[in-house]
Amino acid sequence: MSDALRARVVNEFHTRFGAAPEFVARAPGRVNLIGDHTDYNDGFVLPMAIDRAVWIAFRSRTDGEVVVHSLDFGDVAEFDVQGELSHSTGWQEYVRGVAWALADAGSTLHGWEGVAAGDVPLGAGLSSSAALELATARVFASASSVPWAAPRMALLAQRAENRWVGVNCGIMDQLISAAGVAGHALLIDCRSLATRAVVVPHDAAVVVLDTATRRGLVDSEYNERRERCEAAARYFGVKALRDVDDTMFNARADGLDDVTRRRARHVIGENLRTRLAAAALERGDVKTVGRLMDESHASLRDDFAVSRRELDVMVTIAREHDGCYGARMTGAGFGGCAVALVRRDAADAFARDTAQRYERAVGLVPAVYVCAASAGASVEPA
C-alpha cells in the first residue's frame, strides 16, 4: 500500500500543479505495544512505527503561501506562514499548528504546495494526527532549510497538538513517528526523551485489531484522566507519577479518593510493566511480553476505565486463539484498536479467525492489520 500511496500523491501533484513535485515526505502511524497513559506522566512507553503512513508530495515556494490538497478529506488548506495564522477546522488544524509551532520557536518559514494522503485509519488510536504533523514538519524543514532533529521536531509537533489543536497528549505519538527504527519497537523515556531500539523477534508478529469504534480525544474524557494524574502527583509531592514507586504508593494511597487512587495505580504499574516488557522482548521472551500485555489491558479497563465493551470482546477473542501470546487495547482508549502479539506462522489465520468471531459477537466489521515495524519520518527526492 505504501508504494501505491507514494505514487498516488506524486501523480496527483502533477495533475493539480502541472509539474512534478520536488520531494516526497512520509511519516508513519504507530501502535503502542504497552505503556498507555504513561507518556504525559513522564513515564515509559514501548511503541513501534507501523507500515502505514501519511505521504506528502510537495515543492517549495519563494513566498509564504502554503497550499495543501488532502486526498483523504477532499479539501484544500491555504494559508500564509509569513502572516498571522488563524485557526481552521479538522485536518487543517494539524498543518497550521505545526507551522505555528515552528514559527513560534524561531524558524523562518517559506511556503510550499503539496498533495497529501495516508492509510493510517482515522480515530483508531494509531496516531493519524501525529503522522500528519510529522509529515508536515518534514515538509517545512525541507522547504525552509530548518535542521531536522527528531526529538526537537517531535516536541514541536506535540506543542502544536497541545496548544493549537487543544489535545493534551504526551510525547509518545510524535516521537515514535519522528524516530522509529525499522524492525524495532522503541522504549521511550518520556521525561528525558532517551530512546532504546528493541528488536521485535522475527518469529513474532504484531497484529492491530481495529474494532470499528471511534472516539474524538478533544471531546472525550482524556483530558480529565490527565488532570487526575496531575492531582495524584501533587498529593505525593512529586513532579509526575513516574516518580512514585510501589512502596510510596502503598504507604500513602489511602489518602486519595477512590477514582484518583485507581488512576494513579494504573500509571505506576504500567511504567513497571513497560520496562519489564522491553527487557523480555530483547531476550526474545514473547510469552512474558504477552502476559504483561494482558495485565496492561486489565489495568486500563478496571483502574483507568478507558476501555469499552467492543475492545474487551476483541481482546478476549484474540487471547483465545492458539497463536496469541497476549492482547490489549492500545492508544488513549474509548474506542479504536487492540493490539496482539502472535506467532508469525499463525498471523494470517489469527487475523482471519479473530475478525470473523468479533463480527459475529458484536455486529461490527473490524479491520485487521498484520504490521511491520517501520522507520520514522523521512523525506526523499520525488
Buried (B, 14 or more C-beta within 10 A) or exposed (E): EBEEBBEBBBBBBBEBBEEEBBBBBBBBBBBBBBBBBBBBBBBBBBBBBBBBBBBBBBBBBEEBBBBBBBBBBEBEBEBBBBEEBEEBEEBBBBBBBBBBBBBBEEBEBBBBBBBBBBBBBEBBBBBBBBBBBBBBBBBBBBBBEBEBEBBBBBBBBBBBBBBBBEBBBBBBBBBBBBBBBEBBBBBBBBBEBEBBBBEBBEEBBBBBBBBBBBBEBEEBBBBEBBEBBBBBBEBBEBEBBBBBEEEBBEEBBEEBEEEBBBBBBBBBBBBBBBBBBBBBBBEBBBEBBBBBBBBBBBBBBEBBBBBBEBBBBBBBBBBEBEBBBBBBBBBBBBBBBBBBBBBBEBBBBBBEBBBEBBEEBBEBEBBBBBBBBBBBBBBEEB
